[in-house]
Amino acid sequence: MSTITRKNVVANLAGRALSAALAFATVPIVIHLLGVESYGLIGVFATLQAIFGLLDLGLSGTMTREMARRSASPEERKSCRDFVRTVEVFYWGIGIVIGALTIAGAPYVAHRWIHVRSLSPQTAQNAVILMGIALAVQWPLSLYEGAIGGLQRQVLGNVVSLTTTVIRTAAAIGVLFVVSRSIEAYLIAQAGGYFLQTFVTAIVVWRSLPPAEGPVRVHIPILADVWRFAAGISATSIIGIVLTQIDKVVVSKVLDLREFAFYTVGATAAAGLYYIVGPIFTAVYPQMTQRAAAGDPTLASFYHRSSQLLGAVVFPVAATMAFFSRDVLLLWTRDAQTATAASTVMALLVTGTALHGMMHIPYALQLAYGWTSLTMITNAVMAAVLAPLMFGIARRFGAPGAAAVWLLLNCAYVLVVVPLMHRRYLKGETAAWYVRDLLLPLLASTLAAAIWRAAAPRQLPLIQSAAVVAGCIVTAFIAAVVATPAAREELVARGSALALRVRER
């Protein structure tokens, strides 16, 4: 793995780990200060963020690819600034539309969609209006972060993201303590924090772009070069959002807000795996794009090493969270009722999410070659089957049923997409991906976690429970590294380099 990729992976993982720690640490505080029903409204906000991802139109992913490709080409470096300005103006327009749609739909969401108990419908409506404002100012952030990823300024990007996230979170919690313990006050502070984060990230992007002569301009024809790729990503993203968010839409409709809050807690914990997957994908994708464009013969090796690295990091965490779901939730929320109610949901969701996370490296390879139709078509077929299945199972079996569908979906996804992809690119690598990249770290992590679960008592004080969970993660990680060739070689190489530097001193 190249030095720049390694640095970006480390920076991304560190940034996401700190952000995740901050996010998970604040959840119990927010639930305590606002109550579980208001936290359910925060779950609605997260669902709206995902649903409005339909309007991304593939532009954030296209921005990453184009910045990686153009910045590496002397002939196209000068077009980077015009490209960013053109997409930027368009994207801000989408943000305004999203805000307006949310505000306009606030009465329907508050009075017809969600089911409140202790909160008044007017409070819920005010909260949705504030969500619209927050969505509008946050929306362009993903575009700028995509540009930073493509320009491979990911170390600086993580510093900016973490700093602004800390400021936003501290402001929101501070408002609850000092000003008002209301969901409205919390969302106002969040909206202000998102605006600051978007503004600062935009400045970083523009200062990182290659210099160019002449004024920066909006050049609409520049979009003609990328519209097919953007349309493919957009269609894939739309269907993907349907697949990943329909459970929350269904559960929020079928169950009351309190039960939906329990489901949101489990889903939020499972989604924590993306704090691992995202940083590795963000570091690998630009490098894979450049290697594919150059016809680099090391692409296959880079692909497998990246997949194995991802598996060796994701599966130990996922296995521990699945086998110790109640313990993890109790350590996190400090609420026995919430931990018990959400534990089964979390175990199912985290297993499905781990499999979904492993598909990010094959997806990066498809995007590197500009091939978007495979995932789009596969997701469309699955969505056609999933939608009626999800409604039927969720109505009969509730939240655990919805979580089980997510797991089954991703099992099918792994079995279908990978062989189809390798028929076109990196032919003959399917078996190696399944055995070395997927099964070896998965089985090693699962076995280690299962042994810990069998040996550990079911009821432990919090401190001892935390020690058991930590021990399980460490053991599962060691097992995954030992079982995975690329992770083992990387660890040995890093250890040898460190020992050499120590001897030289």
C-alpha positions as CSV (number, residue, x, y, z in Angstrom):
1,M,0.0,0.0,0.0
2,S,1.4,3.4,-1.0
3,T,2.6,5.9,1.6
4,I,-0.1,8.5,0.7
5,T,-2.8,5.8,0.9
6,R,-1.5,4.6,4.3
7,K,-1.4,8.2,5.6
8,N,-4.9,8.8,4.4
9,V,-6.2,5.6,5.9
10,V,-4.7,6.3,9.3
11,A,-5.9,9.9,9.2
12,N,-9.4,8.9,8.1
13,L,-9.7,6.1,10.7
14,A,-8.4,8.4,13.5
15,G,-10.8,11.2,12.5
16,R,-13.8,8.9,12.2
17,A,-12.9,7.1,15.4
18,L,-12.8,10.3,17.3
19,S,-16.0,11.5,15.7
20,A,-17.7,8.2,16.5
21,A,-16.5,8.4,20.1
22,L,-17.9,11.9,20.3
23,A,-21.2,10.9,18.7
24,F,-21.7,7.8,20.8
25,A,-20.7,9.6,24.0
26,T,-23.3,12.3,23.5
27,V,-26.3,10.0,22.8
28,P,-26.9,9.1,26.5
29,I,-26.5,12.8,27.4
30,V,-29.1,13.9,24.8
31,I,-31.5,11.1,25.8
32,H,-31.1,12.1,29.4
33,L,-31.7,15.8,28.7
34,L,-34.4,15.6,26.1
35,G,-36.1,12.3,26.8
36,V,-36.3,9.2,24.6
37,E,-39.2,10.6,22.5
38,S,-37.3,13.7,21.5
39,Y,-34.4,11.5,20.6
40,G,-36.8,9.7,18.3
41,L,-37.2,13.0,16.4
42,I,-33.4,13.1,16.0
43,G,-33.8,9.7,14.4
44,V,-36.4,11.2,12.0
45,F,-33.8,13.9,11.2
46,A,-31.2,11.2,10.4
47,T,-33.8,9.4,8.2
48,L,-34.5,12.6,6.3
49,Q,-30.8,13.2,5.7
50,A,-30.6,9.7,4.1
51,I,-33.8,10.1,2.1
52,F,-32.8,13.4,0.6
53,G,-29.5,11.8,-0.5
54,L,-31.7,10.9,-3.5
55,L,-31.1,14.4,-4.7
56,D,-27.3,14.1,-4.7
57,L,-27.5,13.0,-8.4
58,G,-24.2,11.3,-8.1
59,L,-22.3,14.6,-7.9
60,S,-20.3,14.0,-4.6
61,G,-19.0,10.7,-5.9
62,T,-18.3,12.3,-9.3
63,M,-16.4,15.1,-7.6
64,T,-14.1,12.6,-5.9
65,R,-13.3,10.8,-9.1
66,E,-12.9,13.9,-11.2
67,M,-10.6,15.6,-8.7
68,A,-8.4,12.5,-8.5
69,R,-8.3,12.2,-12.3
70,R,-8.0,15.8,-13.2
71,S,-5.4,16.8,-10.5
72,A,-3.2,13.9,-11.7
73,S,-3.3,15.0,-15.3
74,P,-1.1,18.0,-16.3
75,E,-3.5,18.7,-19.2
76,E,-6.6,18.8,-17.0
77,R,-5.4,20.4,-13.8
78,K,-6.4,23.9,-15.0
79,S,-10.1,22.7,-15.3
80,C,-10.4,21.8,-11.6
81,R,-11.5,25.2,-10.4
82,D,-14.2,25.6,-13.1
83,F,-15.5,22.1,-12.4
84,V,-15.8,22.8,-8.7
85,R,-17.5,26.1,-9.2
86,T,-20.0,24.7,-11.7
87,V,-21.0,21.8,-9.5
88,E,-20.9,23.9,-6.3
89,V,-23.5,26.4,-7.6
90,F,-25.8,23.5,-8.7
91,Y,-25.4,21.7,-5.4
92,W,-26.2,24.8,-3.3
93,G,-29.4,25.1,-5.3
94,I,-30.3,21.5,-4.4
95,G,-29.7,22.3,-0.8
96,I,-32.2,25.2,-0.9
97,V,-34.8,22.9,-2.5
98,I,-34.3,20.3,0.2
99,G,-34.8,22.9,2.9
100,A,-37.9,24.2,1.3
101,L,-39.4,20.8,0.8
102,T,-38.8,19.8,4.4
103,I,-40.3,23.0,5.8
104,A,-43.3,22.7,3.5
105,G,-43.9,19.0,4.5
106,A,-43.4,19.7,8.3
107,P,-47.2,19.6,9.1
108,Y,-47.7,16.3,7.3
109,V,-44.7,14.7,9.0
110,A,-45.6,16.0,12.4
111,H,-49.3,15.2,12.3
112,R,-49.7,12.3,9.9
113,W,-46.4,10.3,9.8
114,I,-44.9,10.1,13.2
115,H,-46.8,9.2,16.4
116,V,-46.0,11.3,19.4
117,R,-47.1,10.6,23.0
118,S,-45.8,13.2,25.5
119,L,-44.6,15.8,22.9
120,S,-47.1,18.0,21.3
121,P,-47.7,17.9,17.5
122,Q,-46.7,21.6,17.3
123,T,-43.3,20.8,18.9
124,A,-42.8,18.0,16.4
125,Q,-43.7,20.4,13.6
126,N,-41.3,23.1,14.8
127,A,-38.6,20.4,15.0
128,V,-39.1,19.3,11.4
129,I,-39.0,23.0,10.2
130,L,-35.6,23.4,11.9
131,M,-34.5,20.1,10.4
132,G,-35.2,21.7,7.0
133,I,-32.9,24.6,7.8
134,A,-30.2,22.3,9.0
135,L,-30.5,20.1,6.0
136,A,-30.1,23.0,3.6
137,V,-26.9,24.3,5.1
138,Q,-25.4,20.9,5.6
139,W,-26.2,19.6,2.1
140,P,-23.1,21.0,0.2
141,L,-20.8,19.5,2.8
142,S,-20.6,16.1,1.1
143,L,-19.6,17.7,-2.2
144,Y,-16.7,19.6,-0.5
145,E,-15.6,16.5,1.3
146,G,-15.7,14.5,-2.0
147,A,-13.4,17.2,-3.5
148,I,-11.0,16.9,-0.5
149,G,-10.9,13.1,-0.9
150,G,-10.2,13.3,-4.6
151,L,-7.4,15.9,-4.1
152,Q,-6.0,13.5,-1.4
153,R,-5.8,16.2,1.2
154,Q,-7.5,13.9,3.6
155,V,-5.3,14.6,6.6
156,L,-6.2,18.3,6.5
157,G,-9.9,17.4,5.8
158,N,-10.1,15.2,8.9
159,V,-8.6,18.0,11.1
160,V,-11.2,20.4,9.8
161,S,-14.1,17.9,10.1
162,L,-13.2,16.8,13.6
163,T,-12.7,20.4,14.8
164,T,-16.0,21.7,13.5
165,T,-17.8,18.6,14.7
166,V,-16.5,19.1,18.2
167,I,-17.6,22.8,18.1
168,R,-21.1,21.8,16.8
169,T,-21.6,19.1,19.3
170,A,-20.4,21.2,22.2
171,A,-22.7,24.0,21.2
172,A,-25.7,21.7,21.0
173,I,-25.1,20.1,24.4
174,G,-24.2,23.5,25.9
175,V,-27.5,25.0,24.7
176,L,-29.4,22.1,26.4
177,F,-27.6,22.8,29.7
178,V,-27.6,26.6,29.6
179,V,-30.5,27.8,27.4
180,S,-33.3,25.3,27.0
181,R,-33.8,21.6,27.3
182,S,-35.9,21.4,24.2
183,I,-35.6,19.7,20.8
184,E,-36.0,23.1,19.1
185,A,-33.0,24.6,20.9
186,Y,-30.9,21.5,20.1
187,L,-31.7,21.7,16.4
188,I,-31.0,25.4,16.1
189,A,-27.5,24.8,17.5
190,Q,-27.0,21.9,15.1
191,A,-28.0,24.0,12.1
192,G,-25.5,26.7,13.1
193,G,-22.8,24.1,13.6
194,Y,-23.5,22.5,10.2
195,F,-23.3,25.9,8.5
196,L,-19.9,26.6,10.1
197,Q,-18.6,23.1,9.0
198,T,-19.8,23.6,5.4
199,F,-18.3,27.1,5.2
200,V,-14.9,26.1,6.6
201,T,-14.7,23.0,4.4
202,A,-15.4,25.0,1.3
203,I,-12.5,27.3,2.1
204,V,-10.2,24.3,2.5
205,V,-11.2,23.0,-0.9
206,W,-10.6,26.2,-2.7
207,R,-7.2,26.7,-1.1
208,S,-6.3,23.1,-2.1
209,L,-7.2,23.3,-5.7
210,P,-4.4,23.5,-8.3
211,P,-3.8,27.1,-9.4
212,A,-5.2,28.3,-12.8
213,E,-5.0,31.4,-14.9
214,G,-8.0,33.6,-15.4
215,P,-11.2,34.0,-13.5
216,V,-13.1,31.0,-12.1
217,R,-16.4,30.6,-14.0
218,V,-19.5,28.5,-14.1
219,H,-19.1,26.4,-17.2
220,I,-22.2,24.2,-17.8
221,P,-20.7,22.3,-20.8
222,I,-18.1,20.8,-18.4
223,L,-20.9,18.7,-16.9
224,A,-21.4,17.0,-20.3
225,D,-18.1,15.1,-19.8
226,V,-19.4,13.4,-16.6
227,W,-23.1,13.3,-16.9
228,R,-23.2,9.6,-17.7
229,F,-21.0,8.6,-14.8
230,A,-22.9,11.0,-12.4
231,A,-26.3,9.6,-13.6
232,G,-25.1,6.1,-13.0
233,I,-24.0,6.9,-9.4
234,S,-27.2,8.9,-8.9
235,A,-29.4,6.0,-9.9
236,T,-27.3,3.6,-7.8
237,S,-27.5,5.9,-4.8
238,I,-31.2,6.4,-5.1
239,I,-31.9,2.7,-5.1
240,G,-29.2,2.1,-2.4
241,I,-30.9,4.7,-0.2
242,V,-34.2,2.9,-0.7
243,L,-32.6,-0.4,0.3
244,T,-30.8,1.0,3.4
245,Q,-33.5,3.3,4.6
246,I,-36.8,1.5,4.0
247,D,-36.5,-0.3,7.3
248,K,-36.5,3.0,9.2
249,V,-39.3,4.4,7.1
250,V,-41.4,1.3,7.7
251,V,-40.6,1.0,11.4
252,S,-41.3,4.7,12.0
253,K,-44.7,4.2,10.3
254,V,-45.6,0.8,11.9
255,L,-44.4,1.4,15.5
256,D,-44.9,4.4,17.8
257,L,-42.1,6.9,18.3
258,R,-40.8,5.3,21.5
259,E,-40.3,1.9,19.8
260,F,-38.8,3.7,16.8
261,A,-36.3,5.3,19.2
262,F,-35.2,1.9,20.4
263,Y,-34.7,0.8,16.8
264,T,-32.8,4.0,16.1
265,V,-30.4,3.3,18.9
266,G,-29.7,-0.2,17.5
267,A,-29.3,1.2,14.0
268,T,-27.1,4.0,15.1
269,A,-24.8,1.5,16.9
270,A,-24.6,-0.7,13.8
271,A,-24.0,2.3,11.6
272,G,-20.9,2.9,13.7
273,L,-19.1,0.4,11.4
274,Y,-19.2,3.0,8.6
275,Y,-16.8,5.0,10.7
276,I,-14.4,2.3,9.8
277,V,-15.5,1.5,6.2
278,G,-15.8,5.1,5.1
279,P,-12.2,6.2,5.9
280,I,-10.7,3.2,4.1
281,F,-13.0,3.6,1.1
282,T,-12.2,7.3,0.9
283,A,-8.4,6.6,0.9
284,V,-8.6,3.7,-1.5
285,Y,-11.0,5.1,-4.1
286,P,-8.8,7.9,-5.6
287,Q,-5.7,5.6,-5.7
288,M,-7.8,2.9,-7.4
289,T,-9.1,5.5,-9.9
290,Q,-5.6,6.7,-10.8
291,R,-4.3,3.1,-11.2
292,A,-7.2,2.0,-13.4
293,A,-6.7,5.1,-15.6
294,A,-3.0,4.4,-16.0
295,G,-3.5,0.6,-16.6
296,D,-1.3,-0.1,-13.6
297,P,-0.6,-3.9,-13.3
298,T,-0.5,-3.6,-9.5
299,L,-4.2,-2.9,-9.4
300,A,-5.3,-6.4,-8.6
301,S,-2.8,-6.6,-5.7
302,F,-3.9,-3.2,-4.4
303,Y,-7.6,-4.3,-4.7
304,H,-7.0,-7.5,-2.6
305,R,-4.8,-5.8,0.0
306,S,-7.4,-3.1,0.5
307,S,-10.2,-5.6,0.8
308,Q,-8.2,-7.7,3.3
309,L,-7.3,-4.6,5.3
310,L,-11.0,-3.6,5.5
311,G,-12.0,-7.1,6.6
312,A,-9.3,-7.4,9.2
313,V,-10.6,-4.1,10.8
314,V,-14.4,-4.4,10.3
315,F,-15.1,-8.0,11.2
316,P,-13.5,-8.0,14.7
317,V,-15.6,-5.0,15.7
318,A,-18.7,-6.4,14.1
319,A,-18.3,-9.8,15.7
320,T,-17.9,-8.3,19.1
321,M,-20.9,-6.0,18.7
322,A,-23.0,-8.9,17.5
323,F,-22.1,-11.4,20.3
324,F,-22.1,-8.7,23.0
325,S,-24.9,-6.5,21.7
326,R,-26.7,-6.0,25.0
327,D,-23.4,-5.4,26.8
328,V,-22.3,-2.8,24.2
329,L,-25.6,-1.0,24.3
330,L,-25.7,-1.0,28.1
331,L,-22.1,0.5,28.3
332,W,-23.1,3.1,25.7
333,T,-26.6,4.2,26.9
334,R,-26.4,3.1,30.6
335,D,-30.1,2.2,30.3
336,A,-31.0,-1.4,30.8
337,Q,-34.4,-1.1,29.2
338,T,-32.9,0.4,26.0
339,A,-30.1,-2.1,25.9
340,T,-32.5,-5.0,26.2
341,A,-35.0,-3.7,23.7
342,A,-32.4,-2.8,21.0
343,S,-30.0,-5.7,21.4
344,T,-31.5,-8.2,19.0
345,V,-32.0,-5.4,16.4
346,M,-28.4,-4.3,16.8
347,A,-27.0,-7.8,16.4
348,L,-28.8,-8.4,13.2
349,L,-28.1,-4.9,11.8
350,V,-24.4,-5.0,12.6
351,T,-23.9,-8.3,10.9
352,G,-25.7,-7.1,7.7
353,T,-23.8,-3.8,7.9
354,A,-20.4,-5.6,8.1
355,L,-21.2,-7.5,4.9
356,H,-22.4,-4.3,3.2
357,G,-19.2,-2.6,4.3
358,M,-17.1,-5.2,2.6
359,M,-18.7,-4.4,-0.7
360,H,-17.2,-0.9,-0.7
361,I,-13.9,-2.0,-2.2
362,P,-15.5,-3.9,-5.1
363,Y,-17.7,-0.8,-5.6
364,A,-14.6,1.4,-5.6
365,L,-13.2,-0.7,-8.4
366,Q,-16.4,-0.4,-10.4
367,L,-16.3,3.4,-10.0
368,A,-12.6,3.6,-10.9
369,Y,-13.5,2.2,-14.3
370,G,-16.6,4.3,-14.6
371,W,-18.9,1.3,-14.5
372,T,-22.1,2.1,-12.5
373,S,-24.7,-0.1,-14.1
374,L,-23.9,-3.4,-12.3
375,T,-24.7,-2.1,-8.8
376,M,-27.6,0.0,-10.1
377,I,-29.3,-3.0,-11.8
378,T,-28.6,-5.4,-8.9
379,N,-30.0,-2.9,-6.4
380,A,-33.1,-2.3,-8.5
381,V,-33.9,-6.0,-8.6
382,M,-33.3,-6.4,-4.9
383,A,-35.5,-3.3,-4.1
384,A,-38.3,-4.7,-6.1
385,V,-38.3,-7.8,-4.0
386,L,-37.4,-6.0,-0.7
387,A,-40.1,-3.4,-0.6
388,P,-43.2,-5.7,-0.2
389,L,-41.2,-8.2,1.8
390,M,-40.1,-5.5,4.3
391,F,-43.6,-4.2,4.8
392,G,-45.0,-7.7,5.4
393,I,-42.3,-8.9,7.8
394,A,-42.1,-5.6,9.7
395,R,-45.8,-5.6,10.3
396,R,-45.8,-9.2,11.6
397,F,-42.4,-9.4,13.4
398,G,-41.7,-5.7,14.2
399,A,-38.3,-4.2,14.5
400,P,-36.3,-7.5,14.6
401,G,-38.1,-8.6,11.4
402,A,-37.0,-5.4,9.7
403,A,-33.4,-6.0,10.9
404,A,-33.4,-9.6,9.7
405,V,-34.4,-8.4,6.2
406,W,-31.4,-6.1,6.1
407,L,-29.1,-9.0,7.0
408,L,-30.6,-11.3,4.3
409,L,-30.3,-8.5,1.7
410,N,-26.6,-8.1,2.2
411,C,-26.0,-11.9,2.1
412,A,-27.6,-11.9,-1.3
413,Y,-25.7,-8.8,-2.3
414,V,-22.3,-10.3,-1.5
415,L,-23.1,-13.6,-3.4
416,V,-24.5,-11.9,-6.5
417,V,-22.4,-8.8,-7.2
418,V,-18.9,-10.0,-6.7
419,P,-18.9,-12.8,-9.3
420,L,-20.7,-10.6,-11.8
421,M,-18.1,-7.8,-11.4
422,H,-15.1,-10.1,-11.8
423,R,-16.4,-11.3,-15.2
424,R,-15.5,-7.9,-16.5
425,Y,-12.7,-6.6,-14.4
426,L,-9.9,-8.5,-12.6
427,K,-11.0,-11.8,-14.1
428,G,-10.2,-14.9,-12.2
429,E,-10.0,-13.1,-8.8
430,T,-13.4,-14.1,-7.5
431,A,-12.3,-17.1,-5.4
432,A,-9.4,-15.1,-4.0
433,W,-11.8,-12.4,-2.9
434,Y,-14.2,-14.8,-1.2
435,V,-11.6,-16.9,0.5
436,R,-8.8,-14.5,1.5
437,D,-10.5,-11.2,1.6
438,L,-13.9,-12.1,3.1
439,L,-14.0,-15.6,4.7
440,L,-10.6,-15.7,6.5
441,P,-11.1,-12.5,8.6
442,L,-14.8,-13.2,9.0
443,L,-14.3,-16.7,10.4
444,A,-11.3,-15.8,12.5
445,S,-13.2,-12.9,14.1
446,T,-16.4,-14.9,14.6
447,L,-14.6,-17.8,16.3
448,A,-12.7,-15.5,18.7
449,A,-15.9,-13.6,19.6
450,A,-17.9,-16.8,20.1
451,I,-15.2,-18.2,22.5
452,W,-15.4,-15.0,24.5
453,R,-19.2,-15.1,24.6
454,A,-19.2,-18.7,25.8
455,A,-16.6,-18.0,28.5
456,A,-17.9,-14.7,29.8
457,P,-20.7,-14.5,32.4
458,R,-24.0,-13.0,31.2
459,Q,-24.4,-10.4,34.0
460,L,-21.3,-8.4,34.9
461,P,-20.7,-5.0,36.5
462,L,-20.1,-2.2,33.9
463,I,-16.3,-2.0,34.4
464,Q,-15.9,-5.8,34.0
465,S,-18.2,-5.8,31.1
466,A,-16.2,-3.1,29.4
467,A,-13.0,-5.1,30.0
468,V,-14.6,-8.2,28.4
469,V,-15.8,-6.3,25.4
470,A,-12.3,-4.7,24.9
471,G,-10.6,-8.1,25.3
472,C,-12.9,-9.6,22.8
473,I,-12.2,-6.9,20.2
474,V,-8.4,-7.2,20.7
475,T,-8.5,-11.0,20.5
476,A,-10.7,-10.9,17.4
477,F,-8.5,-8.3,15.8
478,I,-5.3,-10.4,16.4
479,A,-7.1,-13.5,15.0
480,A,-8.2,-11.6,11.9
481,V,-4.7,-10.2,11.3
482,V,-3.1,-13.6,11.7
483,A,-5.6,-15.2,9.3
484,T,-5.5,-12.5,6.6
485,P,-2.3,-12.5,4.4
486,A,-2.2,-8.8,3.5
487,A,-3.0,-7.6,7.0
488,R,-0.4,-9.9,8.5
489,E,2.3,-8.7,5.9
490,E,1.4,-5.1,6.6
491,L,1.8,-5.6,10.3
492,V,5.1,-7.3,10.0
493,A,6.4,-4.7,7.6
494,R,5.4,-1.8,9.9
495,G,6.9,-3.6,12.9
496,S,10.2,-4.2,11.0
497,A,10.3,-0.6,10.0
498,L,9.7,0.6,13.5
499,A,12.4,-1.8,14.9
500,L,14.9,-0.5,12.3
501,R,14.2,3.1,13.3
502,V,14.7,2.2,17.0
503,R,18.0,0.5,16.3
504,E,19.2,3.5,14.2
505,R,18.6,5.8,17.1
